[in-house]
Amino acid sequence: MNAPVALFVYNRPIHAQQTLTSLMENTLSKDSVLYIFSDAARAGDEQAVQQVRSIIRSTQWCKEVNIVENTVNKGVDQNVVENVTKLIDEYGKIIVLEDDCYLSKYFLQYMNDALTLYENESRVMHVSGYCPPTEIALPPTFFIQSANGWGWATWKRAWDYFEPDAKKLYNKIFESNLFYKFNYDGKLQDLQNQLEACSKGEMNNWDIKWYAAQFLNDGLALSFYPSLVNNVGHDGSGEHCNDTRMFEVGIADAYAPLGKIPVLENTEIRHAIADYQEYQSMSSLAKIKRNWLKRLKP
């Protein structure tokens, strides 16, 4: 049985249309059950939310479509945690999308293949459809410690480790002196900053808490190359995403049967991802200096 698909939408009709169209074009869409969760509008968003709700009801996107329209605004983070937990308790596994994921037509096939292949591998806790760009060549599949939320899947056995209390997570990592590793060997300080903000009640990001829960339990995420997802929401329209092109990637245009690989972290790829993101976040002057220093190395 294929895993159910949960899609979370709010006030971006163009993005929601792109996501749903690419989902409908997937090879397994006619064999999949889709749950669409539409959050209620905050003040000023009423028209956009209504446009999204018209779109999600306009077509039979998958074999079965179930629509839940919230009557109060919960926000994406509460909405994801509540409904992923509810569905995964029922089905034992889940595929999760937000409204800015443009999918390869083989996304569902690969997600379901991975959920079957690694079902009993306790260290595998997350299947990531999005593959971050790097400056090194990548294998078709690999494992790293990560929890990217741009098109992903998991099992109940893994989601049971999710900890909603960010303060508990922060304190455990701090007390174990693990933040250097948590921050990709100190290169992505924003990860710690996000978790700290959540621990203080300043943010409520479900994905950083999911990453922290996996990290503390030595969990790994399976990733694919080419990517199965391109995030089209980095245009300033999203709740947690800035306007940038640094995360844009090409997506897989062919399918090859998924083969099992050893459940070990590829630290070279983890370092390469951190290097790329660290470089992209630098100022122009800092990039020039870094490139100059690299040329000086023998």
Sequence and secondary structure as in RCSB ss.txt:
>XXXX:A:sequence
MNAPVALFVYNRPIHAQQTLTSLMENTLSKDSVLYIFSDAARAGDEQAVQQVRSIIRSTQWCKEVNIVENTVNKG
VDQNVVENVTKLIDEYGKIIVLEDDCYLSKYFLQYMNDALTLYENESRVMHVSGYCPPTEIALPPTFFIQSANGW
GWATWKRAWDYFEPDAKKLYNKIFESNLFYKFNYDGKLQDLQNQLEACSKGEMNNWDIKWYAAQFLNDGLALSFY
PSLVNNVGHDGSGEHCNDTRMFEVGIADAYAPLGKIPVLENTEIRHAIADYQEYQSMSSLAKIKRNWLKRLKP
>XXXX:A:secstr
    EEEEE S HHHHHHHHHHHHTSTTGGG EEEEEE    TT HHHHHHHHHHHTSS  SSEEEEEE SS   
HHHHHHHHHHHHHHHHSEEEEEETTEEE TTHHHHHHHHHHHTTT TTEEEEES     SS   SEEEES    S
SEEEEHHHHTT    HHHHHHHHHHTT HHHHTTTTT HHHHHHHHHHHTTS   HHHHHHHHHHHTT EEEEES
SBSEEE  TBTTSSS  B STT   B  S        S   HHHHHHHHHHHHHHTS HHHHHHHHHHHHH  
